[in-house]
Amino acid sequence: MIEVKNLVKRYGSHLAVDHLNFRVEDGQIYGFLGPNGAGKSTTMNIMTGYIGATEGEVLIDGHDILSEPEEAKKCIGYLPEIPPLYTDMKVEEYLRFVAELKKIEKEKREACIQHAIEMTGLASVSGRLIRNLSKGFRQRVGLAQAVMGMPKIIILDEPTVGLDPKQIIEIRDLIRGLAKEHTVILSSHILSEVSEVCDHIMIISHGKLVASDTPENLTKMMDTSHRMELLIKGDGQQIRRVTDSMEEIVSVEMKNGEEEGTMAVTLNLQEHADIRERLFYAFAEARCPILMMTSSRVSLEDVFMELTADDKKARMEMEAAADQEEGTEKIAVPQAENGSGEEAPEENADDTIKGEQ
Amino acid sequence: MLAIYKRELKSYFTSMIGPIFIAVAVAFTGVYFMVYNLSVGYQYFSYALGSTLFIYILLVPILTMRSLSEERRSKTDQLLLTSPVTVGQMVMGKYLAMLTVLAIACVIFCICPVIVTLGGAGHLASDYAAIFMFFVCVSVFIAVGMLISSLTESPVIAAVGTLGVLLLIYFASGLASYIPTTAMGSFVGCLVLLVLLCLILYFFTKNWLVAGGISAIGAAVCVILYLVSPSVFENLLPGVLENLSLTENLDTIMYTFVFDFSGLFYYLSAIFVLIFLTVQVVQKRRWS
């Protein structure tokens, strides 16, 4: 279990992490979501003890990362944004070094290395120099390093960046497999990835936690109206007649479909109304075949844009959501508002700071 | 620590830096040994060894340049600093790996006194003590190089910086004779040093109050001392520089065959301070 309390990281006048509070429970996959420069990597670097925080504390399984670094670090496997690989070593040699570095007992070491190689599918390249590996394999070596010794908590910073679609799917499966025994925290700015893999999403913007919930709840939270999209063969009048007969339909939008003689229809429905079956029979009776029917809900993408685009708006959303949720899930309402004008050149500021480090 | 030590040592031998360091060191020592001992006929190997010290001003930067800067550049320090080892252990692992490379060269040197003895009158005890002191002295050079490597992300800058500092150390005793020995001269020198100290303090703390305050207090002490008893300042700077000079300490064993424990103690404390500073530099970066 990880507890992050009131975490602040300041680079000069730039606030990279702004009073962050959250808890990570065991045995789940957590996703850190946020635009570039939101403070995801900084937070992860602080959690793993790579850099120090300006204020606040991080407890890893009850051990403070600052006062008991060795105990705390033993519980963590970390894959940073750029995998920390010694390119002049062979894969197996490197993993052996990592195992020794992580103080895995001598008897267990060999088994641990083999397990990590097997898990990440590195067997075919275990004798090759890391320098000669492709980006995807390097990423896997980094992942093998993170899972070495089966730490309780595995923290992955953008684990699928730079991989091809097949590799991404493999890595995702691997992460899902890991979650059976470990707590996994991963960061990403790719929504589909997080929503597919994670049990719990934390959205970070400008160093603040703006939302923390399950993907389903996040979408539900934004979902005020129900919409259905249909593609129907027939003319507008016939369709209008059918839709008018149903009282659940609030409004109808129609335009010509791509195919000749079809109409693309968008129905706005009353909340929680399920009229799919009735629509089917009604249109069948009117001899207007339904070619396609989908019920669309607000996507996670919309939630993300909503929450990260505009701080003020996001805060209002969150407050509304917090009222709905009745406190079962912890949601951080952003604290003191910093002038948004000051935060605008976020990415540039971040770059210069990295240069100074 | 052991894991880092083993990895570093291995990397010195896969990257060829280690073998080249040893080869050049042994080759030059061999040439001096041939000329001084075998050809001219000196009975002490320490003469030959002492003359090769300048080679290490060029060799040590090559050995130390990558030690910490490369970790930062390739981001592998993220692995080391997030694993259950302390910064001190990490730095020591690296330092000991570099010392091991040097030690291999020194073990090879140990053959030379035996060769001299075989050819007639040798002085084994004195020569082996000289090799030991030589090892410790170059260890100080390596600690200097490691500190400079920790300050930068670029191995090239680390190498050039180390080269400059080592040259300064090497010539310090020679340069000391050009510093005025009068009280006034040393007094002005002290004030210049205080200004430098102020700038260095500011560079590390980014706090003018602390840097300026400490320097102002130092300056005040200097002025009062100078007014009360100017004789304190006579020959102060040249004397201090000569005592601090690393090479002077080595010369006592090399050319007068006296094993000087105060010299050894000086080297060891210099190593300790340099390693301590290296650890602080690495730590500081995590907090800024």
Interface residues (C-beta under 8 A of the other chain):
Chain A: N45 T48 G49 Y50 I51 G52 P69 E70 E71 K73 K74 I76 Y78 P80 I82 P84 L85 Y86 T87 D88 M89 F97 V98 E100 L101 K102 K103 Q145 Q357
Chain B: L2 A3 I4 K6 R7 S11 T14 S15 S74 K75 T76 D77 Q78 L79 L80 L81 T82 S83 P84 V85 T86 R285 R286 W287 S288
